[in-house]
Amino acid sequence: MKHALLWIAAALALSACWHGAVKDPGADKARAELNRLEADPQLAGRVPVAIREAEEAVKAAEAPQKDADLSSYLVYIADRKVQTARALAEARIAEDELKGLGGP
Amino acid sequence: MKTSQAAQRLCLGAALALCACATVPQPSNDAIRDAGNLVAQAEDARASDYAPQEMRAAREKLQAALELSRQARNSNDSAGLVRSRWLAEEAAADARLAEARAQASRMQGLLRARQRELGPPPTPANGSQP
């Protein structure tokens, strides 16, 4: 089963190459940054919606595209959504700590 | 009678077709309007003070989207319209990021101020034990 999936993935990747579609390397960076964010329980648990949106954007950016401009646009959006999710999580952490100290 | 009904149907069809033309979604315009609203919202949240680079990127992309959209409409360039929508969506993403970073910076500033107010946490040496 595992081998079959690997063969299918390889066939799809090969098919994409034959048709001139390529994956922007920026998608891998966005995926790595999202993985880091998701692996941090303190951050990830605070912004599930933003992380879900980032996940969708990264998936879209990972799909090989023939149009380089489309590819760049998808990577840009994915990168921004991942960074936004991280910033929102950091804001929530500070907000929660502030509440714990009896702040405003 | 039949002619009158046919004429009515024709008029109704024409009216519907006109309405359809008038309400055909203009994705590029929608995206530009949304991006404009998000940039304004981020400005209101003083995002320029905390995330100036992201805000500059948002404003520049919004402006570029507007210009490209105008040119594309004048020359009936559908690919240009699509690209102007992408630019507008990038501007919106920049504005959201700027606002989130501003929110994080503001909260972290308030937290630091509160921690200074309260002073250092008690240690075993200077704790509350008599």
gemmi code that builds the backbone of each chain (N, CA, C; Angstrom):
import gemmi

chains = {
    "A": [
        ("MET", (0.840, -1.206, 0.000), (0.000, 0.000, 0.000), (0.877, 1.258, 0.000)),
        ("LYS", (1.900, 1.216, 0.908), (2.793, 2.361, 1.011), (3.548, 2.563, -0.303)),
        ("HIS", (3.978, 1.406, -0.885), (4.702, 1.487, -2.151), (3.814, 2.022, -3.265)),
        ("ALA", (2.561, 1.588, -3.239), (1.624, 2.039, -4.276), (1.465, 3.555, -4.211)),
        ("LEU", (1.338, 4.090, -2.993), (1.180, 5.536, -2.831), (2.420, 6.274, -3.322)),
        ("LEU", (3.573, 5.695, -3.007), (4.828, 6.324, -3.461), (4.894, 6.359, -4.986)),
        ("TRP", (4.476, 5.228, -5.612), (4.480, 5.177, -7.074), (3.523, 6.210, -7.663)),
        ("ILE", (2.351, 6.321, -7.034), (1.355, 7.295, -7.540), (1.911, 8.707, -7.414)),
        ("ALA", (2.518, 9.009, -6.249), (3.083, 10.350, -6.034), (4.176, 10.631, -7.064)),
        ("ALA", (5.016, 9.610, -7.305), (6.101, 9.797, -8.274), (5.530, 10.021, -9.677)),
        ("ALA", (4.482, 9.257, -9.996), (3.867, 9.391, -11.324), (3.261, 10.778, -11.489)),
        ("LEU", (2.611, 11.266, -10.428), (1.998, 12.602, -10.500), (3.071, 13.673, -10.666)),
        ("ALA", (4.155, 13.529, -9.902), (5.239, 14.518, -9.989), (5.854, 14.515, -11.380)),
        ("LEU", (6.032, 13.310, -11.928), (6.615, 13.177, -13.259), (5.686, 13.778, -14.315)),
        ("SER", (4.391, 13.507, -14.119), (3.389, 14.036, -15.050), (3.400, 15.565, -15.028)),
        ("ALA", (3.522, 16.119, -13.805), (3.555, 17.582, -13.676), (4.759, 18.149, -14.402)),
        ("CYS", (5.916, 17.440, -14.279), (7.136, 17.915, -14.948), (6.964, 17.878, -16.462)),
        ("TRP", (6.368, 16.769, -16.957), (6.183, 16.646, -18.399), (5.318, 17.772, -18.948)),
        ("HIS", (4.372, 18.203, -18.135), (3.471, 19.257, -18.603), (4.027, 20.649, -18.320)),
        ("GLY", (5.251, 20.721, -17.860), (5.885, 22.024, -17.672), (5.531, 22.714, -16.384)),
        ("ALA", (4.824, 22.022, -15.481), (4.466, 22.646, -14.207), (5.598, 22.446, -13.209)),
        ("VAL", (5.917, 23.502, -12.478), (6.986, 23.391, -11.478), (6.510, 23.947, -10.142)),
        ("LYS", (7.166, 23.461, -9.102), (6.828, 23.938, -7.759), (7.834, 25.014, -7.361)),
        ("ASP", (7.321, 26.129, -6.871), (8.192, 27.218, -6.417), (8.928, 26.776, -5.143)),
        ("PRO", (10.249, 26.943, -5.081), (10.976, 26.529, -3.878), (10.531, 27.277, -2.620)),
        ("GLY", (9.923, 28.451, -2.810), (9.422, 29.210, -1.658), (8.333, 28.455, -0.911)),
        ("ALA", (7.653, 27.526, -1.601), (6.597, 26.752, -0.943), (7.191, 25.873, 0.152)),
        ("ASP", (8.393, 25.351, -0.080), (9.039, 24.503, 0.933), (9.394, 25.321, 2.173)),
        ("LYS", (9.813, 26.566, 1.947), (10.149, 27.432, 3.094), (8.890, 27.719, 3.919)),
        ("ALA", (7.783, 28.001, 3.205), (6.520, 28.276, 3.911), (6.077, 27.041, 4.685)),
        ("ARG", (6.243, 25.852, 4.072), (5.865, 24.605, 4.755), (6.733, 24.405, 6.006)),
        ("ALA", (8.030, 24.664, 5.876), (8.932, 24.470, 7.018), (8.547, 25.412, 8.162)),
        ("GLU", (8.231, 26.646, 7.808), (7.862, 27.635, 8.838), (6.532, 27.250, 9.492)),
        ("LEU", (5.596, 26.754, 8.681), (4.306, 26.310, 9.239), (4.519, 25.106, 10.158)),
        ("ASN", (5.373, 24.176, 9.752), (5.655, 23.006, 10.600), (6.233, 23.437, 11.947)),
        ("ARG", (7.143, 24.440, 11.915), (7.723, 24.936, 13.169), (6.639, 25.528, 14.073)),
        ("LEU", (5.745, 26.274, 13.451), (4.657, 26.905, 14.210), (3.731, 25.842, 14.820)),
        ("GLU", (3.383, 24.848, 14.010), (2.475, 23.800, 14.485), (3.119, 22.932, 15.566)),
        ("ALA", (4.456, 22.837, 15.521), (5.150, 21.995, 16.498), (5.274, 22.683, 17.856)),
        ("ASP", (4.966, 23.964, 17.905), (5.074, 24.699, 19.166), (3.686, 24.739, 19.816)),
        ("PRO", (3.470, 23.917, 20.839), (2.109, 23.824, 21.395), (1.614, 25.130, 21.997)),
        ("GLN", (2.553, 25.935, 22.497), (2.141, 27.202, 23.106), (1.569, 28.149, 22.049)),
        ("LEU", (2.168, 28.125, 20.867), (1.710, 29.017, 19.795), (0.513, 28.421, 19.052)),
        ("ALA", (0.656, 27.171, 18.629), (-0.334, 26.569, 17.727), (-1.729, 26.501, 18.337)),
        ("GLY", (-1.801, 26.206, 19.627), (-3.117, 26.043, 20.244), (-3.903, 27.337, 20.344)),
        ("ARG", (-3.233, 28.458, 20.160), (-3.915, 29.742, 20.381), (-4.607, 30.291, 19.135)),
        ("VAL", (-4.169, 29.852, 17.979), (-4.752, 30.427, 16.749), (-5.111, 29.327, 15.737)),
        ("PRO", (-6.038, 28.443, 16.114), (-6.343, 27.314, 15.210), (-6.890, 27.754, 13.855)),
        ("VAL", (-7.687, 28.821, 13.851), (-8.284, 29.252, 12.577), (-7.205, 29.803, 11.635)),
        ("ALA", (-6.329, 30.647, 12.196), (-5.257, 31.228, 11.370), (-4.328, 30.131, 10.846)),
        ("ILE", (-4.103, 29.103, 11.662), (-3.230, 28.011, 11.227), (-3.917, 27.191, 10.129)),
        ("ARG", (-5.215, 27.008, 10.248), (-5.936, 26.264, 9.204), (-5.872, 27.030, 7.875)),
        ("GLU", (-6.044, 28.344, 7.950), (-5.960, 29.162, 6.734), (-4.559, 29.097, 6.129)),
        ("ALA", (-3.553, 29.126, 7.006), (-2.164, 29.039, 6.525), (-1.909, 27.685, 5.882)),
        ("GLU", (-2.449, 26.646, 6.482), (-2.273, 25.284, 5.941), (-2.858, 25.200, 4.524)),
        ("GLU", (-4.050, 25.769, 4.359), (-4.678, 25.746, 3.025), (-3.837, 26.523, 2.012)),
        ("ALA", (-3.327, 27.666, 2.443), (-2.516, 28.493, 1.537), (-1.213, 27.788, 1.176)),
        ("VAL", (-0.611, 27.098, 2.148), (0.648, 26.379, 1.861), (0.370, 25.225, 0.899)),
        ("LYS", (-0.735, 24.526, 1.110), (-1.078, 23.419, 0.195), (-1.236, 23.941, -1.231)),
        ("ALA", (-1.916, 25.078, -1.365), (-2.108, 25.668, -2.708), (-0.762, 26.047, -3.315)),
        ("ALA", (0.149, 26.570, -2.479), (1.466, 26.990, -2.988), (2.321, 25.791, -3.385)),
        ("GLU", (2.065, 24.648, -2.773), (2.876, 23.458, -3.059), (2.495, 22.791, -4.378)),
        ("ALA", (1.318, 23.107, -4.890), (0.899, 22.487, -6.158), (1.728, 23.058, -7.304)),
        ("PRO", (2.339, 22.188, -8.122), (3.147, 22.699, -9.243), (2.295, 23.525, -10.208)),
        ("GLN", (2.865, 24.616, -10.695), (2.147, 25.517, -11.609), (2.972, 25.757, -12.871)),
        ("LYS", (2.262, 25.953, -13.970), (2.970, 26.311, -15.207), (3.290, 27.794, -15.228)),
        ("ASP", (2.388, 28.571, -14.636), (2.531, 30.032, -14.647), (3.403, 30.468, -13.459)),
        ("ALA", (4.583, 30.985, -13.759), (5.513, 31.375, -12.685), (4.929, 32.498, -11.829)),
        ("ASP", (4.155, 33.418, -12.454), (3.558, 34.520, -11.682), (2.523, 33.984, -10.690)),
        ("LEU", (1.731, 33.020, -11.147), (0.728, 32.412, -10.266), (1.432, 31.715, -9.100)),
        ("SER", (2.495, 31.025, -9.419), (3.257, 30.315, -8.398), (3.806, 31.290, -7.349)),
        ("SER", (4.382, 32.398, -7.828), (4.940, 33.401, -6.902), (3.846, 33.987, -6.019)),
        ("TYR", (2.700, 34.260, -6.633), (1.570, 34.832, -5.885), (1.119, 33.866, -4.780)),
        ("LEU", (0.993, 32.585, -5.124), (0.530, 31.601, -4.138), (1.540, 31.447, -2.992)),
        ("VAL", (2.816, 31.481, -3.334), (3.856, 31.375, -2.294), (3.831, 32.607, -1.395)),
        ("TYR", (3.653, 33.772, -2.006), (3.611, 35.018, -1.230), (2.462, 34.974, -0.211)),
        ("ILE", (1.287, 34.571, -0.693), (0.120, 34.508, 0.193), (0.359, 33.486, 1.308)),
        ("ALA", (0.932, 32.333, 0.953), (1.189, 31.294, 1.958), (2.157, 31.810, 3.016)),
        ("ASP", (3.233, 32.432, 2.570), (4.230, 32.961, 3.506), (3.595, 33.992, 4.448)),
        ("ARG", (2.810, 34.901, 3.893), (2.176, 35.939, 4.713), (1.190, 35.334, 5.714)),
        ("LYS", (0.447, 34.308, 5.296), (-0.538, 33.708, 6.213), (0.159, 32.979, 7.357)),
        ("VAL", (1.277, 32.332, 7.048), (2.019, 31.646, 8.110), (2.566, 32.682, 9.092)),
        ("GLN", (3.147, 33.751, 8.564), (3.708, 34.795, 9.441), (2.613, 35.481, 10.252)),
        ("THR", (1.449, 35.668, 9.624), (0.324, 36.298, 10.337), (-0.140, 35.403, 11.489)),
        ("ALA", (-0.215, 34.104, 11.230), (-0.639, 33.164, 12.279), (0.339, 33.231, 13.454)),
        ("ARG", (1.636, 33.288, 13.150), (2.645, 33.358, 14.219), (2.489, 34.667, 15.017)),
        ("ALA", (2.322, 35.776, 14.312), (2.191, 37.072, 15.000), (0.938, 37.095, 15.876)),
        ("LEU", (-0.166, 36.547, 15.364), (-1.403, 36.517, 16.158), (-1.214, 35.659, 17.410)),
        ("ALA", (-0.515, 34.538, 17.248), (-0.272, 33.656, 18.400), (0.593, 34.377, 19.435)),
        ("GLU", (1.606, 35.102, 18.968), (2.474, 35.837, 19.905), (1.692, 36.926, 20.632)),
        ("ALA", (0.764, 37.554, 19.907), (-0.085, 38.579, 20.538), (-0.958, 37.952, 21.625)),
        ("ARG", (-1.495, 36.772, 21.335), (-2.367, 36.094, 22.325), (-1.581, 35.698, 23.572)),
        ("ILE", (-0.355, 35.222, 23.362), (0.468, 34.818, 24.512), (0.699, 36.025, 25.432)),
        ("ALA", (1.099, 37.145, 24.833), (1.351, 38.355, 25.626), (0.068, 38.804, 26.321)),
        ("GLU", (-1.047, 38.718, 25.606), (-2.339, 39.133, 26.172), (-2.696, 38.262, 27.380)),
        ("ASP", (-2.504, 36.954, 27.244), (-2.831, 36.039, 28.344), (-1.928, 36.287, 29.548)),
        ("GLU", (-0.635, 36.525, 29.291), (0.290, 36.790, 30.401), (-0.087, 38.086, 31.103)),
        ("LEU", (-0.491, 39.065, 30.298), (-0.894, 40.355, 30.857), (-2.116, 40.194, 31.760)),
        ("LYS", (-3.072, 39.395, 31.297), (-4.271, 39.145, 32.114), (-3.882, 38.454, 33.411)),
        ("GLY", (-2.938, 37.532, 33.319), (-2.472, 36.810, 34.510), (-1.833, 37.735, 35.529)),
        ("LEU", (-1.309, 38.868, 35.060), (-0.671, 39.827, 35.977), (-1.648, 40.934, 36.384)),
        ("GLY", (-2.906, 40.734, 36.034), (-3.923, 41.721, 36.406), (-3.835, 42.996, 35.599)),
        ("GLY", (-3.289, 42.889, 34.392), (-3.173, 44.065, 33.528), (-4.477, 44.379, 32.828)),
        ("PRO", (-4.483, 45.416, 31.959), (-5.715, 45.833, 31.274), (-6.200, 44.802, 30.256)),
    ],
    "B": [
        ("MET", (-52.173, 38.467, -29.371), (-51.945, 38.080, -27.978), (-50.596, 37.391, -27.846)),
        ("LYS", (-50.413, 36.413, -28.768), (-49.156, 35.674, -28.730), (-47.979, 36.603, -28.981)),
        ("THR", (-48.199, 37.538, -29.894), (-47.119, 38.478, -30.221), (-46.789, 39.320, -28.988)),
        ("SER", (-47.872, 39.728, -28.261), (-47.666, 40.550, -27.075), (-46.884, 39.786, -26.009)),
        ("GLN", (-47.266, 38.499, -25.808), (-46.552, 37.677, -24.812), (-45.093, 37.494, -25.208)),
        ("ALA", (-44.899, 37.267, -26.488), (-43.519, 37.079, -26.969), (-42.707, 38.342, -26.742)),
        ("ALA", (-43.367, 39.495, -26.999), (-42.655, 40.770, -26.806), (-42.316, 40.963, -25.335)),
        ("GLN", (-43.305, 40.585, -24.462), (-43.051, 40.720, -23.012), (-41.877, 39.859, -22.601)),
        ("ARG", (-41.871, 38.605, -23.116), (-40.777, 37.686, -22.760), (-39.435, 38.229, -23.253)),
        ("LEU", (-39.524, 38.811, -24.451), (-38.290, 39.355, -25.034), (-37.749, 40.498, -24.161)),
        ("CYS", (-38.723, 41.359, -23.732), (-38.323, 42.489, -22.885), (-37.744, 42.001, -21.563)),
        ("LEU", (-38.451, 40.970, -20.989), (-37.985, 40.425, -19.709), (-36.579, 39.831, -19.873)),
        ("GLY", (-36.404, 39.098, -20.950), (-35.087, 38.488, -21.208), (-34.016, 39.552, -21.355)),
        ("ALA", (-34.379, 40.604, -22.098), (-33.397, 41.679, -22.310), (-33.056, 42.356, -20.980)),
        ("ALA", (-34.119, 42.569, -20.160), (-33.877, 43.227, -18.864), (-32.972, 42.367, -17.988)),
        ("LEU", (-33.271, 41.039, -17.984), (-32.436, 40.139, -17.169), (-30.994, 40.125, -17.670)),
        ("ALA", (-30.861, 40.138, -18.997), (-29.512, 40.129, -19.569), (-28.764, 41.397, -19.174)),
        ("LEU", (-29.507, 42.524, -19.198), (-28.877, 43.797, -18.801), (-28.459, 43.768, -17.341)),
        ("CYS", (-29.374, 43.221, -16.486), (-29.058, 43.120, -15.061), (-27.826, 42.252, -14.876)),
        ("ALA", (-27.805, 41.136, -15.628), (-26.675, 40.219, -15.485), (-25.378, 40.924, -15.840)),
        ("CYS", (-25.458, 41.738, -16.930), (-24.249, 42.464, -17.328), (-23.821, 43.431, -16.235)),
        ("ALA", (-24.837, 44.100, -15.669), (-24.519, 45.122, -14.672), (-23.979, 44.509, -13.393)),
        ("THR", (-24.388, 43.245, -13.108), (-23.966, 42.656, -11.837), (-22.917, 41.557, -12.018)),
        ("VAL", (-22.337, 41.466, -13.203), (-21.259, 40.488, -13.387), (-20.169, 40.792, -12.361)),
        ("PRO", (-19.801, 39.797, -11.537), (-18.802, 40.096, -10.519), (-17.500, 40.561, -11.142)),
        ("GLN", (-16.910, 41.555, -10.528), (-15.633, 42.057, -11.025), (-14.606, 41.706, -9.967)),
        ("PRO", (-14.069, 40.495, -10.046), (-13.210, 40.016, -8.965), (-12.060, 40.956, -8.664)),
        ("SER", (-11.515, 41.562, -9.697), (-10.388, 42.451, -9.485), (-10.818, 43.635, -8.620)),
        ("ASN", (-11.974, 44.224, -8.964), (-12.495, 45.365, -8.192), (-12.800, 44.966, -6.753)),
        ("ASP", (-13.411, 43.795, -6.582), (-13.744, 43.324, -5.229), (-12.477, 43.171, -4.394)),
        ("ALA", (-11.470, 42.558, -4.999), (-10.216, 42.325, -4.270), (-9.557, 43.654, -3.917)),
        ("ILE", (-9.618, 44.618, -4.846), (-9.006, 45.929, -4.580), (-9.765, 46.643, -3.450)),
        ("ARG", (-11.082, 46.546, -3.495), (-11.875, 47.199, -2.431), (-11.562, 46.556, -1.068)),
        ("ASP", (-11.527, 45.222, -1.038), (-11.223, 44.532, 0.226), (-9.834, 44.916, 0.740)),
        ("ALA", (-8.877, 44.947, -0.177), (-7.504, 45.296, 0.227), (-7.467, 46.729, 0.760)),
        ("GLY", (-8.190, 47.631, 0.085), (-8.241, 49.029, 0.543), (-8.799, 49.118, 1.956)),
        ("ASN", (-9.862, 48.345, 2.217), (-10.461, 48.351, 3.561), (-9.483, 47.824, 4.606)),
        ("LEU", (-8.760, 46.751, 4.247), (-7.817, 46.161, 5.209), (-6.635, 47.091, 5.479)),
        ("VAL", (-6.173, 47.776, 4.439), (-5.068, 48.727, 4.624), (-5.538, 49.865, 5.535)),
        ("ALA", (-6.760, 50.363, 5.294), (-7.290, 51.450, 6.137), (-7.442, 50.983, 7.585)),
        ("GLN", (-7.918, 49.761, 7.751), (-8.105, 49.202, 9.097), (-6.752, 49.072, 9.820)),
        ("ALA", (-5.742, 48.627, 9.079), (-4.405, 48.488, 9.669), (-3.833, 49.862, 10.025)),
        ("GLU", (-4.108, 50.854, 9.172), (-3.651, 52.220, 9.477), (-4.302, 52.703, 10.762)),
        ("ASP", (-5.620, 52.441, 10.900), (-6.337, 52.851, 12.117), (-5.726, 52.197, 13.355)),
        ("ALA", (-5.242, 50.969, 13.177), (-4.636, 50.253, 14.313), (-3.178, 50.668, 14.507)),
        ("ARG", (-2.741, 51.713, 13.825), (-1.371, 52.253, 13.900), (-0.325, 51.197, 13.553)),
        ("ALA", (-0.667, 50.380, 12.562), (0.265, 49.319, 12.159), (1.546, 49.908, 11.566)),
        ("SER", (1.466, 51.120, 10.997), (2.665, 51.737, 10.414), (3.736, 51.979, 11.479)),
        ("ASP", (3.296, 52.215, 12.735), (4.261, 52.455, 13.814), (5.025, 51.187, 14.175)),
        ("TYR", (4.342, 50.047, 14.077), (4.936, 48.798, 14.552), (5.456, 47.910, 13.414)),
        ("ALA", (4.858, 48.015, 12.240), (5.262, 47.154, 11.117), (5.333, 48.003, 9.841)),
        ("PRO", (6.308, 48.954, 9.822), (6.342, 49.887, 8.678), (6.616, 49.218, 7.335)),
        ("GLN", (7.468, 48.186, 7.331), (7.795, 47.532, 6.047), (6.568, 46.865, 5.440)),
        ("GLU", (5.828, 46.155, 6.272), (4.644, 45.447, 5.768), (3.596, 46.440, 5.287)),
        ("MET", (3.465, 47.562, 6.036), (2.467, 48.556, 5.624), (2.862, 49.220, 4.313)),
        ("ARG", (4.181, 49.478, 4.158), (4.635, 50.080, 2.900), (4.353, 49.115, 1.741)),
        ("ALA", (4.652, 47.832, 1.960), (4.394, 46.831, 0.915), (2.905, 46.795, 0.578)),
        ("ALA", (2.065, 46.860, 1.597), (0.614, 46.808, 1.372), (0.148, 47.998, 0.528)),
        ("ARG", (0.637, 49.186, 0.888), (0.214, 50.390, 0.148), (0.714, 50.352, -1.294)),
        ("GLU", (1.977, 49.938, -1.467), (2.540, 49.915, -2.825), (1.823, 48.887, -3.700)),
        ("LYS", (1.528, 47.737, -3.129), (0.853, 46.702, -3.927), (-0.579, 47.115, -4.263)),
        ("LEU", (-1.216, 47.771, -3.315), (-2.582, 48.243, -3.578), (-2.579, 49.256, -4.722)),
        ("GLN", (-1.616, 50.166, -4.682), (-1.502, 51.177, -5.734), (-1.219, 50.513, -7.084)),
        ("ALA", (-0.311, 49.529, -7.074), (0.028, 48.817, -8.313), (-1.184, 48.059, -8.844)),
        ("ALA", (-1.962, 47.485, -7.935), (-3.167, 46.750, -8.347), (-4.170, 47.692, -9.013)),
        ("LEU", (-4.312, 48.887, -8.426), (-5.250, 49.875, -8.990), (-4.818, 50.286, -10.402)),
        ("GLU", (-3.529, 50.563, -10.553), (-3.039, 51.013, -11.868), (-3.153, 49.914, -12.904)),
        ("LEU", (-2.766, 48.698, -12.511), (-2.839, 47.584, -13.465), (-4.287, 47.297, -13.851)),
        ("SER", (-5.170, 47.392, -12.873), (-6.593, 47.145, -13.149), (-7.129, 48.172, -14.152)),
        ("ARG", (-6.739, 49.440, -13.944), (-7.201, 50.502, -14.850), (-6.688, 50.250, -16.265)),
        ("GLN", (-5.405, 49.947, -16.374), (-4.819, 49.692, -17.696), (-5.477, 48.480, -18.350)),
        ("ALA", (-5.675, 47.425, -17.545), (-6.229, 46.184, -18.099), (-7.652, 46.400, -18.596)),
        ("ARG", (-8.422, 47.223, -17.880), (-9.798, 47.498, -18.319), (-9.793, 48.287, -19.625)),
        ("ASN", (-8.889, 49.260, -19.710), (-8.824, 50.082, -20.921), (-8.439, 49.258, -22.141)),
        ("SER", (-7.615, 48.241, -21.935), (-7.143, 47.459, -23.079), (-7.792, 46.074, -23.161)),
        ("ASN", (-8.870, 45.873, -22.364), (-9.557, 44.571, -22.359), (-8.591, 43.412, -22.146)),
        ("ASP", (-7.689, 43.596, -21.212), (-6.656, 42.591, -20.966), (-7.082, 41.737, -19.764)),
        ("SER", (-7.653, 40.561, -20.040), (-8.175, 39.738, -18.934), (-7.037, 39.205, -18.058)),
        ("ALA", (-5.893, 38.905, -18.661), (-4.752, 38.421, -17.855), (-4.276, 39.525, -16.912)),
        ("GLY", (-4.316, 40.766, -17.400), (-3.928, 41.903, -16.554), (-4.872, 42.056, -15.377)),
        ("LEU", (-6.163, 41.805, -15.624), (-7.142, 41.894, -14.528), (-6.873, 40.836, -13.468)),
        ("VAL", (-6.525, 39.644, -13.937), (-6.219, 38.569, -12.982), (-4.998, 38.951, -12.145)),
        ("ARG", (-3.992, 39.494, -12.818), (-2.778, 39.884, -12.093), (-3.049, 41.040, -11.129)),
        ("SER", (-3.944, 41.922, -11.501), (-4.271, 43.016, -10.572), (-4.989, 42.467, -9.336)),
        ("ARG", (-5.785, 41.401, -9.541), (-6.448, 40.782, -8.378), (-5.398, 40.140, -7.465)),
        ("TRP", (-4.425, 39.476, -8.070), (-3.367, 38.856, -7.247), (-2.634, 39.926, -6.425)),
        ("LEU", (-2.319, 41.046, -7.089), (-1.616, 42.130, -6.378), (-2.455, 42.634, -5.207)),
        ("ALA", (-3.767, 42.780, -5.463), (-4.656, 43.268, -4.398), (-4.692, 42.273, -3.240)),
        ("GLU", (-4.710, 40.984, -3.562), (-4.747, 39.980, -2.491), (-3.423, 39.950, -1.723)),
        ("GLU", (-2.332, 40.198, -2.418), (-1.041, 40.287, -1.719), (-1.031, 41.502, -0.787)),
        ("ALA", (-1.608, 42.616, -1.270), (-1.696, 43.818, -0.427), (-2.527, 43.530, 0.821)),
        ("ALA", (-3.622, 42.800, 0.641), (-4.479, 42.456, 1.781), (-3.716, 41.583, 2.774)),
        ("ALA", (-2.936, 40.635, 2.261), (-2.159, 39.747, 3.145), (-1.101, 40.548, 3.904)),
        ("ASP", (-0.493, 41.522, 3.227), (0.496, 42.384, 3.897), (-0.173, 43.198, 5.012)),
        ("ALA", (-1.357, 43.730, 4.710), (-2.061, 44.555, 5.702), (-2.450, 43.718, 6.922)),
        ("ARG", (-2.907, 42.481, 6.680), (-3.276, 41.605, 7.806), (-2.050, 41.290, 8.657)),
        ("LEU", (-0.934, 41.019, 7.979), (0.297, 40.715, 8.717), (0.741, 41.934, 9.532)),
        ("ALA", (0.685, 43.119, 8.907), (1.088, 44.339, 9.615), (0.221, 44.535, 10.853)),
        ("GLU", (-1.068, 44.324, 10.714), (-1.957, 44.520, 11.861), (-1.667, 43.498, 12.964)),
        ("ALA", (-1.416, 42.250, 12.565), (-1.121, 41.205, 13.564), (0.193, 41.517, 14.276)),
        ("ARG", (1.201, 41.971, 13.519), (2.489, 42.294, 14.152), (2.339, 43.500, 15.077)),
        ("ALA", (1.510, 44.459, 14.661), (1.271, 45.634, 15.507), (0.603, 45.214, 16.813)),
        ("GLN", (-0.357, 44.322, 16.690), (-1.080, 43.821, 17.874), (-0.103, 43.105, 18.825)),
        ("ALA", (0.770, 42.274, 18.246), (1.742, 41.538, 19.063), (2.694, 42.518, 19.758)),
        ("SER", (3.203, 43.501, 19.010), (4.143, 44.463, 19.602), (3.479, 45.264, 20.708)),
        ("ARG", (2.230, 45.677, 20.468), (1.516, 46.479, 21.472), (1.324, 45.672, 22.763)),
        ("MET", (0.884, 44.424, 22.603), (0.642, 43.566, 23.771), (1.940, 43.284, 24.524)),
        ("GLN", (3.010, 43.038, 23.777), (4.294, 42.763, 24.431), (4.793, 44.001, 25.179)),
        ("GLY", (4.539, 45.181, 24.622), (4.911, 46.430, 25.293), (4.132, 46.610, 26.592)),
        ("LEU", (2.830, 46.347, 26.518), (1.988, 46.468, 27.721), (2.432, 45.467, 28.785)),
        ("LEU", (2.784, 44.264, 28.337), (3.216, 43.226, 29.280), (4.514, 43.642, 29.977)),
        ("ARG", (5.457, 44.168, 29.198), (6.736, 44.595, 29.794), (6.498, 45.723, 30.814)),
        ("ALA", (5.607, 46.656, 30.442), (5.302, 47.776, 31.341), (4.693, 47.259, 32.647)),
        ("ARG", (3.796, 46.297, 32.530), (3.144, 45.726, 33.722), (4.157, 44.988, 34.595)),
        ("GLN", (5.078, 44.266, 33.932), (6.105, 43.542, 34.696), (7.016, 44.516, 35.437)),
        ("ARG", (7.312, 45.671, 34.817), (8.135, 46.680, 35.489), (7.399, 47.254, 36.704)),
        ("GLU", (6.090, 47.494, 36.511), (5.262, 48.021, 37.605), (5.301, 47.104, 38.824)),
        ("LEU", (5.205, 45.810, 38.542), (5.130, 44.836, 39.643), (6.491, 44.549, 40.264)),
        ("GLY", (7.558, 44.903, 39.552), (8.905, 44.627, 40.076), (9.289, 43.186, 39.870)),
        ("PRO", (10.518, 42.823, 40.301), (10.964, 41.449, 40.090), (10.196, 40.471, 40.960)),
        ("PRO", (10.015, 39.234, 40.465), (9.279, 38.242, 41.283), (10.079, 37.904, 42.541)),
        ("PRO", (9.399, 37.537, 43.634), (10.102, 37.228, 44.874), (10.985, 35.999, 44.716)),
        ("THR", (12.163, 36.051, 45.335), (13.082, 34.900, 45.302), (13.142, 34.335, 46.724)),
        ("PRO", (13.680, 33.129, 46.913), (13.753, 32.555, 48.287), (14.490, 33.491, 49.236)),
        ("ALA", (15.478, 34.267, 48.737), (16.258, 35.143, 49.626), (15.470, 36.344, 50.103)),
        ("ASN", (14.645, 36.947, 49.190), (13.909, 38.151, 49.588), (12.398, 37.918, 49.566)),
        ("GLY", (11.978, 36.660, 49.694), (10.560, 36.300, 49.621), (9.782, 36.825, 50.815)),
        ("SER", (8.500, 36.372, 50.901), (7.632, 36.938, 51.925), (7.749, 36.202, 53.271)),
        ("GLN", (8.613, 35.150, 53.320), (8.774, 34.446, 54.611), (9.419, 35.372, 55.646)),
        ("PRO", (8.964, 35.382, 56.887), (9.575, 36.263, 57.919), (10.961, 35.767, 58.333)),
    ],
}
model = gemmi.Model(1)
for chain_id, residues in chains.items():
    chain = gemmi.Chain(chain_id)
    for i, (resn, *xyz) in enumerate(residues, 1):
        res = gemmi.Residue()
        res.name, res.seqid = resn, gemmi.SeqId(i, " ")
        for name, pos in zip(("N", "CA", "C"), xyz):
            atom = gemmi.Atom()
            atom.name, atom.element = name, gemmi.Element(name[0])
            atom.pos, atom.b_iso = gemmi.Position(*pos), 0.0
            res.add_atom(atom)
        chain.add_residue(res)
    model.add_chain(chain)
structure = gemmi.Structure()
structure.add_model(model)
structure.setup_entities()
